[in-house]
């Protein structure tokens, strides 16, 4: 079962997305901020990383840049899920997909499945 790292500083959002992912058959690691997301990504090497942009410590944009610049994590697909509508910036920094909150659960799971299937 694919392992997904879910990084969002809002516990309620992490909880909702985690429930969707687990029910869809994925294993989920959680991170509450940018530095924690970086550490977990490097240690666990998940199959997919889902990042919020506005997080304490390091933004999701900066986390994306750092992960894509690191040979250990550069091949892991990244989905940015943010209230900010800045898709172009996210994709330019290396994100593989960008969705804006609030996101439809079905669209979210389809995007996750698509990213995982393209990076197998």
LUMDOPA-889259 format. One record per atom (N, C-alpha, C): residue number from 0; atom name; x, y, z. Coordinates in steps of 0.02 Angstrom, whole numbers, plus 50000, padded with zeros to 5 digits. Last residue first. Layout:
<recs>
- nr, atom, x, y, z
- NUM, CA, X, Y, Z
...
</recs>
This chain:
<recs>
- nr, atom, x, y, z
- 119, N, 50262, 50266, 49474
- 119, CA, 50277, 50197, 49496
- 119, C, 50335, 50170, 49456
- 118, N, 50206, 50387, 49442
- 118, CA, 50272, 50385, 49473
- 118, C, 50291, 50317, 49500
- 117, N, 50078, 50376, 49396
- 117, CA, 50128, 50403, 49351
- 117, C, 50199, 50399, 49378
- 116, N, 50008, 50331, 49509
- 116, CA, 50015, 50286, 49451
- 116, C, 50068, 50311, 49401
- 115, N, 50014, 50443, 49593
- 115, CA, 50047, 50381, 49613
- 115, C, 50057, 50335, 49553
- 114, N, 49937, 50536, 49521
- 114, CA, 50008, 50550, 49536
- 114, C, 50045, 50486, 49554
- 113, N, 49812, 50468, 49521
- 113, CA, 49846, 50485, 49459
- 113, C, 49921, 50497, 49470
- 112, N, 49780, 50464, 49657
- 112, CA, 49789, 50402, 49620
- 112, C, 49827, 50414, 49555
- 111, N, 49770, 50604, 49683
- 111, CA, 49818, 50562, 49719
- 111, C, 49833, 50499, 49680
- 110, N, 49663, 50636, 49598
- 110, CA, 49728, 50667, 49587
- 110, C, 49783, 50627, 49621
- 109, N, 49561, 50561, 49657
- 109, CA, 49580, 50548, 49587
- 109, C, 49649, 50576, 49572
- 108, N, 49553, 50623, 49782
- 108, CA, 49575, 50553, 49778
- 108, C, 49595, 50534, 49707
- 107, N, 49509, 50752, 49741
- 107, CA, 49570, 50744, 49780
- 107, C, 49597, 50673, 49772
- 106, N, 49386, 50723, 49683
- 106, CA, 49439, 50753, 49642
- 106, C, 49507, 50743, 49675
- 105, N, 49319, 50677, 49798
- 105, CA, 49329, 50632, 49741
- 105, C, 49385, 50658, 49696
- 104, N, 49319, 50793, 49882
- 104, CA, 49351, 50730, 49902
- 104, C, 49366, 50683, 49845
- 103, N, 49360, 50952, 49825
- 103, CA, 49312, 50899, 49822
- 103, C, 49347, 50833, 49837
- 102, N, 49436, 51072, 49932
- 102, CA, 49441, 51025, 49876
- 102, C, 49386, 50973, 49881
- 101, N, 49435, 51246, 49965
- 101, CA, 49416, 51178, 49984
- 101, C, 49415, 51133, 49922
- 100, N, 49604, 51232, 49902
- 100, CA, 49553, 51217, 49954
- 100, C, 49495, 51266, 49947
- 99, N, 49667, 51183, 49745
- 99, CA, 49649, 51238, 49789
- 99, C, 49595, 51214, 49838
- 98, N, 49810, 51088, 49693
- 98, CA, 49737, 51094, 49703
- 98, C, 49724, 51149, 49754
- 97, N, 49932, 51040, 49586
- 97, CA, 49914, 51094, 49632
- 97, C, 49838, 51097, 49634
- 96, N, 50071, 50930, 49552
- 96, CA, 50001, 50950, 49544
- 96, C, 49985, 51001, 49598
- 95, N, 50205, 50928, 49571
- 95, CA, 50179, 50890, 49514
- 95, C, 50105, 50906, 49500
- 94, N, 50314, 51064, 49608
- 94, CA, 50256, 51023, 49625
- 94, C, 50229, 50989, 49562
- 93, N, 50417, 51149, 49568
- 93, CA, 50428, 51077, 49564
- 93, C, 50369, 51034, 49585
- 92, N, 50401, 51282, 49552
- 92, CA, 50447, 51261, 49605
- 92, C, 50457, 51185, 49607
- 91, N, 50301, 51286, 49456
- 91, CA, 50368, 51311, 49438
- 91, C, 50421, 51287, 49489
- 90, N, 50192, 51245, 49530
- 90, CA, 50218, 51201, 49478
- 90, C, 50288, 51221, 49457
- 89, N, 50178, 51357, 49616
- 89, CA, 50187, 51290, 49643
- 89, C, 50218, 51243, 49592
- 88, N, 50156, 51461, 49523
- 88, CA, 50215, 51462, 49566
- 88, C, 50230, 51392, 49593
- 87, N, 50034, 51419, 49466
- 87, CA, 50094, 51427, 49425
- 87, C, 50157, 51426, 49467
- 86, N, 49943, 51420, 49577
- 86, CA, 49961, 51358, 49543
- 86, C, 50026, 51364, 49504
- 85, N, 49891, 51496, 49683
- 85, CA, 49954, 51513, 49651
- 85, C, 49984, 51451, 49619
- 84, N, 49782, 51530, 49784
- 84, CA, 49775, 51512, 49713
- 84, C, 49838, 51535, 49677
- 83, N, 49784, 51462, 49944
- 83, CA, 49813, 51511, 49898
- 83, C, 49805, 51487, 49826
- 82, N, 49746, 51351, 50008
- 82, CA, 49694, 51402, 49999
- 82, C, 49718, 51456, 49951
- 81, N, 49815, 51200, 49937
- 81, CA, 49819, 51263, 49973
- 81, C, 49758, 51306, 49961
- 80, N, 49914, 51072, 49909
- 80, CA, 49843, 51082, 49923
- 80, C, 49838, 51144, 49966
- 79, N, 50026, 51000, 49799
- 79, CA, 50013, 51057, 49843
- 79, C, 49938, 51066, 49847
- 78, N, 50101, 50850, 49787
- 78, CA, 50037, 50882, 49775
- 78, C, 50031, 50939, 49824
- 77, N, 50244, 50778, 49720
- 77, CA, 50217, 50824, 49769
- 77, C, 50151, 50854, 49744
- 76, N, 50334, 50624, 49700
- 76, CA, 50285, 50673, 49677
- 76, C, 50257, 50714, 49734
- 75, N, 50506, 50604, 49719
- 75, CA, 50441, 50593, 49753
- 75, C, 50392, 50646, 49727
- 74, N, 50631, 50632, 49670
- 74, CA, 50585, 50594, 49627
- 74, C, 50517, 50581, 49658
- 73, N, 50701, 50698, 49772
- 73, CA, 50682, 50735, 49711
- 73, C, 50632, 50698, 49666
- 72, N, 50753, 50644, 49887
- 72, CA, 50680, 50654, 49883
- 72, C, 50656, 50684, 49817
- 71, N, 50890, 50632, 49868
- 71, CA, 50855, 50579, 49906
- 71, C, 50779, 50583, 49896
- 70, N, 50933, 50750, 49807
- 70, CA, 50932, 50687, 49768
- 70, C, 50894, 50630, 49802
- 69, N, 50845, 50897, 49828
- 69, CA, 50880, 50845, 49865
- 69, C, 50876, 50779, 49825
- 68, N, 50763, 50983, 49762
- 68, CA, 50835, 50994, 49754
- 68, C, 50877, 50939, 49787
- 67, N, 50638, 50947, 49803
- 67, CA, 50654, 50935, 49733
- 67, C, 50729, 50945, 49719
- 66, N, 50643, 50990, 49937
- 66, CA, 50635, 50919, 49921
- 66, C, 50655, 50903, 49850
- 65, N, 50654, 51130, 49920
- 65, CA, 50706, 51093, 49955
- 65, C, 50703, 51018, 49939
- 64, N, 50533, 51162, 49853
- 64, CA, 50598, 51178, 49823
- 64, C, 50654, 51136, 49854
- 63, N, 50439, 51119, 49951
- 63, CA, 50440, 51091, 49883
- 63, C, 50508, 51101, 49851
- 62, N, 50470, 51205, 50056
- 62, CA, 50478, 51133, 50066
- 62, C, 50482, 51098, 49997
- 61, N, 50429, 51326, 49998
- 61, CA, 50500, 51314, 50014
- 61, C, 50515, 51240, 50025
- 60, N, 50291, 51302, 49988
- 60, CA, 50330, 51318, 49928
- 60, C, 50404, 51304, 49940
- 59, N, 50256, 51283, 50121
- 59, CA, 50251, 51226, 50075
- 59, C, 50289, 51238, 50010
- 58, N, 50373, 51371, 50229
- 58, CA, 50312, 51366, 50188
- 58, C, 50314, 51303, 50144
- 57, N, 50428, 51334, 50389
- 57, CA, 50447, 51337, 50319
- 57, C, 50383, 51328, 50278
- 56, N, 50361, 51388, 50513
- 56, CA, 50429, 51363, 50505
- 56, C, 50453, 51374, 50435
- 55, N, 50188, 51348, 50477
- 55, CA, 50240, 51380, 50517
- 55, C, 50309, 51349, 50504
- 54, N, 50119, 51359, 50311
- 54, CA, 50134, 51321, 50371
- 54, C, 50187, 51357, 50411
- 53, N, 50039, 51373, 50172
- 53, CA, 50048, 51416, 50231
- 53, C, 50055, 51374, 50294
- 52, N, 50027, 51259, 50087
- 52, CA, 50076, 51312, 50075
- 52, C, 50091, 51350, 50139
- 51, N, 50025, 51083, 50118
- 51, CA, 49992, 51147, 50123
- 51, C, 50046, 51200, 50109
- 50, N, 50064, 50939, 50022
- 50, CA, 50086, 50996, 50062
- 50, C, 50037, 51053, 50060
- 49, N, 50094, 50771, 50010
- 49, CA, 50041, 50821, 50002
- 49, C, 50058, 50878, 50050
- 48, N, 50193, 50657, 49924
- 48, CA, 50192, 50708, 49977
- 48, C, 50136, 50757, 49960
- 47, N, 50212, 50482, 49897
- 47, CA, 50182, 50545, 49878
- 47, C, 50183, 50592, 49938
- 46, N, 50284, 50381, 49953
- 46, CA, 50269, 50375, 49881
- 46, C, 50240, 50440, 49853
- 45, N, 50415, 50434, 50069
- 45, CA, 50347, 50414, 50049
- 45, C, 50338, 50411, 49974
- 44, N, 50541, 50422, 50151
- 44, CA, 50537, 50418, 50078
- 44, C, 50467, 50394, 50055
- 43, N, 50572, 50437, 50286
- 43, CA, 50524, 50384, 50267
- 43, C, 50520, 50373, 50191
- 42, N, 50670, 50540, 50294
- 42, CA, 50677, 50478, 50332
- 42, C, 50634, 50421, 50303
- 41, N, 50626, 50642, 50210
- 41, CA, 50694, 50616, 50202
- 41, C, 50703, 50549, 50237
- 40, N, 50497, 50665, 50259
- 40, CA, 50507, 50647, 50189
- 40, C, 50575, 50614, 50179
- 39, N, 50522, 50703, 50391
- 39, CA, 50485, 50641, 50378
- 39, C, 50495, 50618, 50306
- 38, N, 50592, 50826, 50371
- 38, CA, 50622, 50770, 50407
- 38, C, 50588, 50704, 50390
- 37, N, 50494, 50902, 50301
- 37, CA, 50560, 50888, 50272
- 37, C, 50592, 50827, 50304
- 36, N, 50391, 50907, 50396
- 36, CA, 50379, 50876, 50331
- 36, C, 50445, 50858, 50297
- 35, N, 50453, 50978, 50498
- 35, CA, 50433, 50909, 50511
- 35, C, 50421, 50872, 50445
- 34, N, 50467, 51104, 50434
- 34, CA, 50526, 51066, 50455
- 34, C, 50510, 50992, 50468
- 33, N, 50324, 51136, 50410
- 33, CA, 50373, 51126, 50357
- 33, C, 50434, 51085, 50378
- 32, N, 50205, 51042, 50514
- 32, CA, 50240, 51103, 50491
- 32, C, 50293, 51084, 50439
- 31, N, 50149, 50923, 50545
- 31, CA, 50111, 50983, 50564
- 31, C, 50145, 51048, 50542
- 30, N, 50125, 50772, 50458
- 30, CA, 50172, 50823, 50480
- 30, C, 50133, 50887, 50492
- 29, N, 50090, 50595, 50452
- 29, CA, 50069, 50665, 50458
- 29, C, 50128, 50709, 50480
- 28, N, 50069, 50461, 50339
- 28, CA, 50112, 50493, 50389
- 28, C, 50090, 50566, 50393
- 27, N, 49963, 50330, 50291
- 27, CA, 49974, 50402, 50295
- 27, C, 50020, 50420, 50354
- 26, N, 49923, 50213, 50164
- 26, CA, 49953, 50224, 50230
- 26, C, 49972, 50298, 50232
- 25, N, 49765, 50192, 50077
- 25, CA, 49834, 50217, 50083
- 25, C, 49857, 50217, 50156
- 24, N, 49631, 50161, 50055
- 24, CA, 49681, 50107, 50056
- 24, C, 49754, 50129, 50061
- 23, N, 49532, 50250, 50071
- 23, CA, 49548, 50232, 50001
- 23, C, 49605, 50181, 49997
- 22, N, 49536, 50271, 50206
- 22, CA, 49478, 50235, 50179
- 22, C, 49490, 50213, 50107
- 21, N, 49653, 50348, 50207
- 21, CA, 49653, 50282, 50239
- 21, C, 49595, 50240, 50212
- 20, N, 49606, 50465, 50141
- 20, CA, 49662, 50426, 50114
- 20, C, 49663, 50355, 50142
- 19, N, 49504, 50513, 50225
- 19, CA, 49491, 50498, 50155
- 19, C, 49543, 50451, 50126
- 18, N, 49579, 50531, 50344
- 18, CA, 49523, 50484, 50343
- 18, C, 49506, 50464, 50271
- 17, N, 49666, 50632, 50302
- 17, CA, 49693, 50568, 50324
- 17, C, 49638, 50514, 50321
- 16, N, 49577, 50737, 50282
- 16, CA, 49613, 50709, 50225
- 16, C, 49642, 50640, 50241
- 15, N, 49534, 50757, 50417
- 15, CA, 49486, 50743, 50363
- 15, C, 49521, 50709, 50304
- 14, N, 49657, 50783, 50483
- 14, CA, 49613, 50729, 50505
- 14, C, 49565, 50708, 50449
- 13, N, 49704, 50897, 50418
- 13, CA, 49743, 50834, 50416
- 13, C, 49698, 50775, 50433
- 12, N, 49602, 50985, 50456
- 12, CA, 49610, 50968, 50385
- 12, C, 49650, 50904, 50378
- 11, N, 49622, 50990, 50594
- 11, CA, 49557, 50967, 50568
- 11, C, 49562, 50948, 50494
- 10, N, 49753, 51042, 50606
- 10, CA, 49739, 50973, 50626
- 10, C, 49673, 50947, 50598
- 9, N, 49844, 51134, 50499
- 9, CA, 49776, 51130, 50526
- 9, C, 49759, 51058, 50542
- 8, N, 49965, 51120, 50437
- 8, CA, 49966, 51142, 50506
- 8, C, 49897, 51141, 50539
- 7, N, 50008, 50978, 50343
- 7, CA, 49963, 51035, 50349
- 7, C, 49962, 51055, 50423
- 6, N, 50061, 50848, 50249
- 6, CA, 50086, 50903, 50289
- 6, C, 50039, 50963, 50286
- 5, N, 50069, 50681, 50229
- 5, CA, 50020, 50735, 50228
- 5, C, 50043, 50790, 50276
- 4, N, 50139, 50558, 50135
- 4, CA, 50155, 50607, 50187
- 4, C, 50108, 50666, 50178
- 3, N, 50089, 50394, 50102
- 3, CA, 50080, 50464, 50085
- 3, C, 50098, 50506, 50146
- 2, N, 50128, 50240, 50032
- 2, CA, 50136, 50282, 50091
- 2, C, 50133, 50355, 50070
- 1, N, 50030, 50109, 49955
- 1, CA, 50072, 50170, 49952
- 1, C, 50071, 50210, 50017
- 0, N, 50042, 49941, 50000
- 0, CA, 50000, 50000, 50000
- 0, C, 50044, 50062, 50000
</recs>
